Amino acid sequence: MISNILWGLVVGGVGFLLSWKTEWFVYNFGRMAWAEKYLGSDGGTRLATKFIGFLAIAAGLMLITGLFDNFMNWFAGIIVPGSNR
């Protein structure tokens, strides 16, 4: 239980940093070619970074509340039919 809370805080914190300091990540790690091509001409990488950060925050909250396993079972059931227990 405590490990779920700690991991959730770490994952959520990384997601918050990705959303908050997007420009720093783009400057230091470069642009994503696929994001620039499909998400916009100049802001695609920033949009993708913020979206990844949002997903990390959501995953962190699910880890903290104990809903991550249920969500992954549901998601696996959509992708691979018959995989739910």
C-alpha positions as CSV (number, residue, x, y, z in Angstrom):
1,M,0.0,0.0,0.0
2,I,2.7,2.5,0.9
3,S,4.7,1.5,-2.2
4,N,1.7,2.2,-4.4
5,I,1.5,5.7,-2.8
6,L,5.2,6.4,-3.3
7,W,5.2,5.1,-6.9
8,G,2.1,7.1,-7.6
9,L,3.7,10.3,-6.3
10,V,6.8,9.6,-8.3
11,V,4.9,8.9,-11.6
12,G,2.6,11.9,-10.9
13,G,5.5,14.1,-10.2
14,V,7.3,13.2,-13.4
15,G,4.0,13.9,-15.3
16,F,3.7,17.2,-13.6
17,L,7.3,18.1,-14.6
18,L,6.7,17.0,-18.2
19,S,3.6,19.3,-18.3
20,W,5.2,22.2,-16.4
21,K,8.7,22.3,-17.9
22,T,7.8,21.3,-21.5
23,E,10.1,23.8,-23.1
24,W,13.1,22.5,-21.1
25,F,12.5,19.0,-22.2
26,V,12.1,20.0,-25.8
27,Y,15.3,22.1,-25.6
28,N,17.4,19.3,-24.0
29,F,16.0,16.2,-25.7
30,G,15.0,17.6,-29.1
31,R,11.8,17.4,-31.2
32,M,9.8,14.3,-32.0
33,A,9.5,14.0,-35.7
34,W,6.2,12.1,-35.7
35,A,4.7,14.6,-33.3
36,E,5.7,17.5,-35.5
37,K,4.3,15.7,-38.6
38,Y,0.9,14.6,-37.1
39,L,0.2,17.0,-34.3
40,G,1.1,20.4,-35.7
41,S,3.9,22.1,-37.5
42,D,5.8,23.8,-34.7
43,G,4.0,22.8,-31.5
44,G,3.5,19.1,-32.0
45,T,6.3,18.1,-29.7
46,R,5.1,20.4,-27.0
47,L,1.6,19.1,-27.3
48,A,2.8,15.4,-27.2
49,T,5.0,16.1,-24.2
50,K,2.1,17.7,-22.3
51,F,-0.2,14.8,-23.3
52,I,2.3,12.3,-22.0
53,G,2.6,14.3,-18.8
54,F,-1.2,14.2,-18.4
55,L,-1.2,10.5,-18.9
56,A,1.5,10.1,-16.3
57,I,-0.4,12.2,-13.8
58,A,-3.6,10.1,-14.4
59,A,-1.5,6.9,-14.0
60,G,0.0,8.2,-10.8
61,L,-3.5,9.0,-9.4
62,M,-4.7,5.5,-10.3
63,L,-1.7,4.0,-8.5
64,I,-2.3,6.1,-5.4
65,T,-6.0,5.1,-5.3
66,G,-5.4,1.5,-6.2
67,L,-7.4,1.6,-9.4
68,F,-4.4,1.0,-11.7
69,D,-4.8,-2.8,-11.8
70,N,-8.5,-2.6,-12.5
71,F,-7.8,-0.1,-15.3
72,M,-5.1,-2.3,-16.9
73,N,-7.4,-5.4,-16.7
74,W,-10.2,-3.4,-18.4
75,F,-7.8,-2.0,-21.1
76,A,-6.3,-5.4,-21.8
77,G,-9.8,-6.8,-22.2
78,I,-10.4,-4.2,-24.9
79,I,-7.2,-5.0,-26.8
80,V,-7.1,-8.8,-26.3
81,P,-10.6,-10.2,-26.0
82,G,-11.0,-12.9,-23.4
83,S,-8.0,-11.8,-21.3
84,N,-10.2,-10.6,-18.4
85,R,-10.3,-12.9,-15.4
